[in-house]
Amino acid sequence: MKKIIVTGGNGYIGSHTLIQLIKSGDFQVVSVDNLSRSAKGTMDRIEQITGQKVTNYEVDICDSDAFFKVIEQESPIDGIIHFAAYKCVPESVDEPVKYYRNNLNSLLNVLDACEKYHIPNLIFSSSCSIYGDVEKLPVTEATPAGQAACPYAHTKQIGEGMIQAFTHNHPDFNAILLRYFNPVGADMSGLNGELSPDKPNNLMPIIMETGIGIRKEMMVYGTDYDTRDGSCIRDYIHVTDIADAHVKALQFVINQKNTNNCEIFNLGSGNGISVLEMLHAFEKITGQKLNYRLGERRQGDIPAIYSNSEKARKLLGWECQYGVEEMILSAWKWEHNRQK
């Protein structure tokens, strides 16, 4: 089996990817996560779902000495999936230096490790935010990067550039840049989902906390966008589908199916859903009313974005398996489980 290091393995997408990597039967997995943006207990939930215990090194990727010690201890390593990054858009607007320091230094250390320890494959957690406010939808991988709407998005643009420069000088090294759209939902078992020690800033967990009564109300930021109902439109995709794409991306490069040593793939459903439409879908599917207010626009948000993911379908053999109903029901089941 191939050994894979997953940085940020206790996080939302990282933990679900560990689950899918284990379920594939092709990979031995190790997590590196300092728990600064995740909660303890994730490895226990993964073991409950998969029956396999995963080792997590509580190490900051920005600490090169500590990170390299982990790599030396676990070598030889066949690939790294790099999730470990700050990702809150409003926070990045308020604290940009914090985002540049963490997101770029951690990636530099990952690339240094790949070079120093001859790790041949890297899957990078990128974002649809690199496209900025686009004029033509849906976006494809050929859509040029636009003006970053926030420092978080800018770190992803810079990160992609760093990897592309690295692969140019390392022809035997393979990288895949996965541009996610909006991951939501939870493992279908309801035993693992989005969990942060801080207040969530993403739509789905805020809906869930409002629905279950943790929040008295929620805010819809902006109702005057040039969209069908005035609220922002996003391309929501089930987190397990995102996780499956990482498994397929690893298999793609390990089996040497790539023609370029730096490939880019969009990961989205291809369907745009507005914030208000998602709220109404939650109410319809669960029968639970939401208390929400309509507010002003939030800095760093763009009006609409959704994806054409045809390239991933053709080359990776990947496409979404879950729709809006599964997104909402799995997240709702997880919300009830985590309140027990």
C-alpha positions as CSV (number, residue, x, y, z in Angstrom):
1,M,0.0,0.0,0.0
2,K,1.1,3.5,-0.7
3,K,1.8,5.7,2.3
4,I,0.2,9.2,2.2
5,I,0.7,12.1,4.6
6,V,-2.4,14.2,5.1
7,T,-1.7,17.7,6.5
8,G,-4.7,19.1,8.3
9,G,-6.1,15.7,8.7
10,N,-8.3,16.7,11.6
11,G,-10.0,19.3,9.6
12,Y,-13.3,19.2,7.8
13,I,-12.2,18.0,4.3
14,G,-9.0,16.4,5.6
15,S,-10.9,14.0,8.0
16,H,-13.4,13.0,5.3
17,T,-10.5,12.4,2.9
18,L,-8.8,10.2,5.4
19,I,-12.0,8.1,5.6
20,Q,-12.2,7.7,1.9
21,L,-8.5,6.9,1.5
22,I,-8.9,4.1,4.1
23,K,-12.1,2.8,2.5
24,S,-10.3,2.6,-0.9
25,G,-8.0,0.0,0.5
26,D,-5.1,1.4,-1.5
27,F,-3.4,3.7,1.0
28,Q,-1.8,3.8,4.4
29,V,-2.5,7.2,5.9
30,V,-0.8,9.5,8.5
31,S,-2.2,12.8,9.7
32,V,-0.2,15.9,10.6
33,D,-2.3,18.6,12.3
34,N,-1.6,21.0,15.2
35,L,-5.3,21.2,16.0
36,S,-5.3,25.0,15.8
37,R,-8.4,25.0,13.6
38,S,-9.8,21.6,14.5
39,A,-11.0,19.7,17.5
40,K,-9.7,16.6,19.3
41,G,-11.7,13.5,18.8
42,T,-11.6,13.5,15.1
43,M,-9.2,10.4,14.9
44,D,-11.6,8.6,17.2
45,R,-14.5,9.3,14.9
46,I,-12.5,8.1,11.9
47,E,-11.7,4.9,13.7
48,Q,-15.4,4.5,14.6
49,I,-16.4,4.8,10.9
50,T,-13.5,2.8,9.3
51,G,-12.4,0.5,12.0
52,Q,-8.8,1.7,11.5
53,K,-6.8,3.8,13.9
54,V,-5.0,6.8,12.3
55,T,-1.9,8.4,13.8
56,N,-1.9,12.1,14.1
57,Y,1.2,14.1,14.7
58,E,0.3,17.3,16.6
59,V,2.8,19.4,14.7
60,D,2.6,22.8,13.1
61,I,3.6,22.5,9.4
62,C,5.1,26.0,9.6
63,D,7.7,24.6,12.0
64,S,10.0,23.0,9.4
65,D,12.2,21.1,11.9
66,A,9.2,19.5,13.6
67,F,7.6,18.7,10.3
68,F,10.7,17.2,8.8
69,K,11.1,14.9,11.9
70,V,7.7,13.5,11.1
71,I,8.6,13.0,7.5
72,E,11.9,11.2,8.5
73,Q,10.1,9.0,10.9
74,E,7.4,8.0,8.4
75,S,9.6,7.7,5.3
76,P,9.4,6.5,2.6
77,I,6.3,8.5,1.7
78,D,4.5,8.2,-1.7
79,G,2.5,11.4,-1.5
80,I,1.3,14.4,0.5
81,I,-2.2,15.8,0.5
82,H,-1.9,19.4,1.7
83,F,-5.0,20.8,3.4
84,A,-3.4,22.7,6.3
85,A,-4.3,26.3,5.8
86,Y,-6.5,29.0,7.2
87,K,-9.7,29.5,5.2
88,C,-12.0,32.0,6.7
89,V,-12.7,34.8,4.2
90,P,-13.7,37.6,6.7
91,E,-10.8,36.8,9.0
92,S,-8.4,37.0,6.1
93,V,-9.7,40.5,5.3
94,D,-9.2,41.5,9.0
95,E,-5.8,39.7,9.4
96,P,-4.1,39.4,6.0
97,V,-0.6,38.9,7.3
98,K,-1.7,36.0,9.5
99,Y,-3.0,34.3,6.3
100,Y,0.0,34.9,4.1
101,R,2.4,33.8,6.9
102,N,0.5,30.5,7.7
103,N,-0.7,29.5,4.2
104,L,2.5,30.2,2.3
105,N,5.0,29.1,4.8
106,S,3.3,25.8,5.4
107,L,3.3,25.2,1.6
108,L,7.0,26.1,1.3
109,N,7.8,23.5,4.0
110,V,5.7,20.9,2.2
111,L,7.6,21.6,-1.1
112,D,10.9,21.5,0.7
113,A,10.0,18.1,2.2
114,C,9.0,16.8,-1.2
115,E,12.4,17.8,-2.6
116,K,14.5,16.7,0.4
117,Y,12.8,13.4,1.0
118,H,12.0,12.5,-2.6
119,I,8.2,12.5,-2.2
120,P,6.9,12.2,-5.7
121,N,3.3,13.3,-5.5
122,L,1.4,16.3,-4.1
123,I,-2.3,17.0,-4.1
124,F,-3.0,20.6,-3.2
125,S,-6.2,21.9,-1.7
126,S,-7.0,25.0,-3.8
127,S,-10.2,26.9,-4.2
128,C,-12.6,28.3,-6.7
129,S,-11.9,31.7,-5.1
130,I,-8.8,32.0,-7.3
131,Y,-11.2,32.9,-10.2
132,G,-12.4,36.1,-8.5
133,D,-15.6,37.7,-9.8
134,V,-15.9,36.2,-13.3
135,E,-18.0,37.5,-16.2
136,K,-18.8,34.1,-17.8
137,L,-20.2,31.1,-16.0
138,P,-19.7,28.3,-15.5
139,V,-15.9,28.5,-15.0
140,T,-13.5,25.9,-16.4
141,E,-9.9,25.2,-15.7
142,A,-9.1,27.5,-18.6
143,T,-10.8,30.5,-17.0
144,P,-8.1,32.9,-16.0
145,A,-7.5,33.8,-12.4
146,G,-9.1,37.1,-11.5
147,Q,-8.6,39.8,-9.0
148,A,-8.6,38.0,-5.6
149,A,-11.5,39.2,-3.5
150,C,-9.7,38.5,-0.2
151,P,-6.3,37.6,1.1
152,Y,-7.4,34.0,1.6
153,A,-8.0,33.7,-2.2
154,H,-4.8,35.5,-2.9
155,T,-2.8,32.9,-0.9
156,K,-4.4,30.1,-3.0
157,Q,-3.4,32.0,-6.2
158,I,0.2,32.4,-4.9
159,G,0.2,28.8,-3.7
160,E,-0.7,27.5,-7.1
161,G,2.1,29.6,-8.7
162,M,4.6,28.2,-6.2
163,I,3.7,24.6,-7.1
164,Q,3.7,25.3,-10.8
165,A,7.2,26.8,-10.5
166,F,8.4,23.8,-8.4
167,T,7.1,21.2,-10.9
168,H,8.7,23.1,-13.8
169,N,12.1,22.4,-12.2
170,H,11.3,18.9,-10.9
171,P,10.1,16.9,-14.0
172,D,9.8,13.7,-11.9
173,F,7.5,15.3,-9.4
174,N,3.7,15.3,-9.9
175,A,1.2,17.8,-8.5
176,I,-2.5,18.1,-8.8
177,L,-4.3,21.3,-7.9
178,L,-7.9,20.7,-6.9
179,R,-10.0,23.8,-7.0
180,Y,-12.9,23.2,-4.7
181,F,-16.2,25.0,-4.9
182,N,-18.3,24.9,-1.7
183,P,-18.0,21.6,0.3
184,V,-20.9,21.0,2.6
185,G,-22.6,18.0,4.4
186,A,-21.1,15.2,6.5
187,D,-20.2,11.6,6.3
188,M,-23.4,9.7,5.5
189,S,-23.1,7.8,8.8
190,G,-23.6,11.2,10.6
191,L,-20.6,10.4,12.7
192,N,-18.2,13.0,11.3
193,G,-18.8,16.4,9.9
194,E,-17.8,20.1,10.1
195,L,-16.5,21.0,13.5
196,S,-14.4,24.0,14.6
197,P,-13.3,25.3,18.0
198,D,-14.3,28.7,16.7
199,K,-17.7,29.9,15.5
200,P,-18.3,28.6,12.0
201,N,-18.3,31.0,9.1
202,N,-19.6,28.7,6.4
203,L,-23.3,28.6,5.5
204,M,-24.2,25.0,6.2
205,P,-23.0,24.7,9.8
206,I,-24.6,28.1,10.5
207,I,-27.9,26.8,9.1
208,M,-27.6,23.7,11.3
209,E,-26.8,25.6,14.4
210,T,-29.8,27.9,13.8
211,G,-32.1,25.0,13.0
212,I,-31.2,23.2,16.2
213,G,-31.4,26.3,18.4
214,I,-27.7,27.0,19.2
215,R,-28.1,30.3,17.4
216,K,-31.2,32.4,17.8
217,E,-31.0,33.6,14.3
218,M,-28.7,33.8,11.2
219,M,-27.9,36.5,8.8
220,V,-28.1,36.4,5.0
221,Y,-25.3,38.7,3.8
222,G,-26.6,40.7,0.8
223,T,-29.9,40.5,-1.0
224,D,-29.2,43.0,-3.8
225,Y,-26.7,41.0,-5.9
226,D,-27.4,40.5,-9.6
227,T,-28.7,37.0,-9.1
228,R,-32.2,35.4,-9.4
229,D,-33.2,36.2,-5.8
230,G,-30.5,38.8,-4.8
231,S,-28.4,36.5,-2.6
232,C,-25.0,35.0,-3.5
233,I,-25.0,31.9,-5.7
234,R,-22.5,29.1,-5.0
235,D,-21.7,25.6,-6.3
236,Y,-22.3,23.3,-3.3
237,I,-20.8,19.9,-3.3
238,H,-21.0,17.1,-0.7
239,V,-17.8,16.7,1.3
240,T,-17.6,13.0,0.6
241,D,-17.6,13.7,-3.1
242,I,-14.7,16.1,-2.6
243,A,-12.9,13.5,-0.5
244,D,-13.4,10.9,-3.3
245,A,-11.8,13.2,-5.8
246,H,-8.6,13.2,-3.7
247,V,-8.5,9.4,-3.8
248,K,-9.0,9.4,-7.6
249,A,-6.4,12.2,-8.0
250,L,-3.8,10.1,-6.1
251,Q,-4.6,7.0,-8.2
252,F,-4.3,9.1,-11.3
253,V,-0.7,10.3,-10.7
254,I,0.5,7.1,-9.0
255,N,-0.7,5.1,-12.0
256,Q,1.0,7.7,-14.2
257,K,-2.1,8.6,-16.2
258,N,-1.2,12.3,-16.2
259,T,0.3,13.8,-19.3
260,N,1.5,16.9,-17.4
261,N,3.3,16.9,-14.1
262,C,1.1,19.7,-12.8
263,E,-2.6,19.2,-13.5
264,I,-5.6,21.4,-12.5
265,F,-9.1,20.2,-11.8
266,N,-12.3,22.0,-10.8
267,L,-14.4,20.1,-8.3
268,G,-18.0,21.3,-8.4
269,S,-21.5,20.0,-9.2
270,G,-22.0,22.4,-12.1
271,N,-25.2,23.8,-10.5
272,G,-25.4,27.2,-8.7
273,I,-27.6,27.4,-5.6
274,S,-28.4,30.7,-3.9
275,V,-28.1,31.2,-0.2
276,L,-31.9,31.8,0.1
277,E,-32.5,28.6,-2.0
278,M,-30.4,26.6,0.4
279,L,-32.3,28.0,3.4
280,H,-35.6,27.1,1.8
281,A,-34.3,23.6,0.9
282,F,-33.3,23.0,4.5
283,E,-36.8,24.0,5.7
284,K,-38.5,21.8,3.1
285,I,-36.3,18.7,3.7
286,T,-36.2,18.8,7.5
287,G,-39.5,20.5,8.3
288,Q,-37.6,22.8,10.6
289,K,-38.2,26.6,10.2
290,L,-35.2,28.9,10.3
291,N,-35.0,32.3,11.9
292,Y,-33.0,34.5,9.6
293,R,-32.5,38.2,8.9
294,L,-31.6,39.9,5.6
295,G,-28.5,42.0,6.0
296,E,-25.9,44.0,4.1
297,R,-23.2,42.5,1.8
298,R,-20.1,41.1,3.4
299,Q,-16.7,42.2,2.3
300,G,-14.8,39.6,0.2
301,D,-17.9,37.8,-1.2
302,I,-18.5,37.7,-4.9
303,P,-22.1,37.5,-6.4
304,A,-22.0,34.1,-8.1
305,I,-19.7,31.2,-9.1
306,Y,-20.2,27.7,-10.2
307,S,-18.2,25.1,-12.1
308,N,-17.8,23.1,-15.2
309,S,-16.2,19.9,-13.9
310,E,-16.0,18.0,-17.2
311,K,-12.3,17.6,-17.1
312,A,-12.4,15.8,-13.7
313,R,-15.2,13.5,-15.1
314,K,-13.2,12.6,-18.2
315,L,-9.7,12.2,-16.7
316,L,-10.3,11.2,-13.1
317,G,-13.5,9.3,-13.6
318,W,-15.1,11.5,-10.9
319,E,-18.5,13.1,-10.6
320,C,-20.8,14.0,-7.8
321,Q,-22.7,11.2,-6.2
322,Y,-24.7,13.2,-3.7
323,G,-27.2,16.0,-4.2
324,V,-28.7,18.8,-2.0
325,E,-30.9,16.5,-0.1
326,E,-28.0,14.3,1.0
327,M,-26.0,17.4,1.8
328,I,-28.6,18.7,4.2
329,L,-29.7,15.4,5.7
330,S,-26.1,14.2,6.5
331,A,-25.3,17.6,8.0
332,W,-28.5,17.6,10.1
333,K,-27.8,14.0,11.3
334,W,-24.2,15.1,12.3
335,E,-25.5,18.2,14.1
336,H,-27.8,16.0,16.2
337,N,-25.0,13.5,16.9
338,R,-22.5,16.2,18.0
339,Q,-25.1,17.7,20.4
340,K,-25.4,14.4,22.3
